[in-house]
Amino acid sequence: MTLMVLDPRQSAEGEALRMAPALQSLEGAVIGMIDNAKIGTERLFDFIEEILRKQYGVREVIRRRKPDASRPVPPEMLAELRGADAVLSATGD
């Protein structure tokens, strides 16, 4: 049996991916949130959204919920988050 280990830091072409630059501030930012559809995620995001708005001055939060936790985010849902300055994805277990 052969075991293949994949490096998540590389693209299919073997080229290393780079992290996006850090935001200088969250003040006035638009934040996307991808809910993985597990039971506690919505409640977790409610709490995080409140903190982001009140303590960090986030202007807008775009929230989307995946059809279920076992599937990847649909491309059209990712497209809806294109205007966000940053995107959070979380598991609410």
C-alpha positions as CSV (number, residue, x, y, z in Angstrom):
1,M,0.0,0.0,0.0
2,T,1.3,3.5,-0.9
3,L,0.7,6.5,1.3
4,M,0.5,9.9,-0.4
5,V,1.0,13.0,1.7
6,L,-0.2,16.2,0.3
7,D,1.2,19.6,1.2
8,P,-1.7,22.1,1.5
9,R,0.7,25.0,1.0
10,Q,1.3,24.1,-2.6
11,S,-0.9,24.4,-5.7
12,A,-1.5,21.4,-8.1
13,E,1.5,22.7,-10.2
14,G,3.8,22.4,-7.1
15,E,4.1,26.1,-6.7
16,A,3.9,27.4,-3.1
17,L,0.9,29.5,-2.3
18,R,1.3,32.8,-0.5
19,M,-0.8,34.1,2.3
20,A,-2.8,37.3,1.7
21,P,-1.3,40.3,3.4
22,A,-2.7,41.0,6.9
23,L,-5.3,43.8,7.1
24,Q,-3.9,47.0,8.7
25,S,-7.2,47.4,10.6
26,L,-10.7,46.0,10.8
27,E,-12.2,49.5,11.1
28,G,-14.6,49.9,8.2
29,A,-13.8,46.4,6.8
30,V,-16.2,44.0,5.2
31,I,-15.9,40.5,6.7
32,G,-17.3,37.3,5.1
33,M,-18.3,34.3,7.2
34,I,-18.8,30.8,5.9
35,D,-20.9,28.7,8.2
36,N,-20.2,25.0,7.8
37,A,-23.8,24.0,8.7
38,K,-23.0,22.3,12.0
39,I,-25.2,23.0,15.0
40,G,-23.2,25.5,16.9
41,T,-21.7,27.5,14.0
42,E,-24.5,30.1,13.7
43,R,-24.3,30.9,17.4
44,L,-20.5,31.1,17.3
45,F,-20.7,33.5,14.3
46,D,-23.4,35.7,16.1
47,F,-20.9,36.1,19.0
48,I,-18.0,36.8,16.7
49,E,-20.0,39.3,14.5
50,E,-21.0,41.3,17.6
51,I,-17.4,41.5,18.8
52,L,-16.2,42.5,15.3
53,R,-18.8,45.3,15.0
54,K,-18.6,46.7,18.5
55,Q,-14.9,46.4,19.4
56,Y,-13.3,46.6,15.9
57,G,-15.6,48.8,13.9
58,V,-16.3,46.3,11.1
59,R,-18.7,48.0,8.7
60,E,-20.4,44.9,7.1
61,V,-20.6,41.2,7.6
62,I,-21.6,38.9,4.8
63,R,-22.7,35.5,6.1
64,R,-23.3,32.4,4.0
65,R,-24.2,28.8,5.1
66,K,-22.9,25.8,3.3
67,P,-25.4,23.1,2.3
68,D,-23.7,20.7,4.7
69,A,-20.4,20.3,6.5
70,S,-19.1,17.4,4.3
71,R,-19.1,19.4,1.0
72,P,-16.8,22.2,-0.2
73,V,-18.1,25.7,-0.5
74,P,-20.1,26.0,-3.7
75,P,-18.4,28.3,-6.3
76,E,-21.3,30.7,-6.4
77,M,-21.2,31.1,-2.7
78,L,-17.5,32.0,-2.8
79,A,-18.3,34.5,-5.6
80,E,-20.8,36.2,-3.2
81,L,-17.9,36.8,-0.7
82,R,-15.5,38.2,-3.4
83,G,-16.0,41.8,-2.0
84,A,-15.0,40.9,1.5
85,D,-11.7,42.2,2.9
86,A,-11.3,38.9,4.9
87,V,-13.3,35.7,5.2
88,L,-13.8,33.5,8.3
89,S,-14.7,29.8,8.1
90,A,-15.6,27.9,11.3
91,T,-16.8,24.7,12.7
92,G,-19.4,25.1,15.5
93,D,-19.0,21.7,17.2
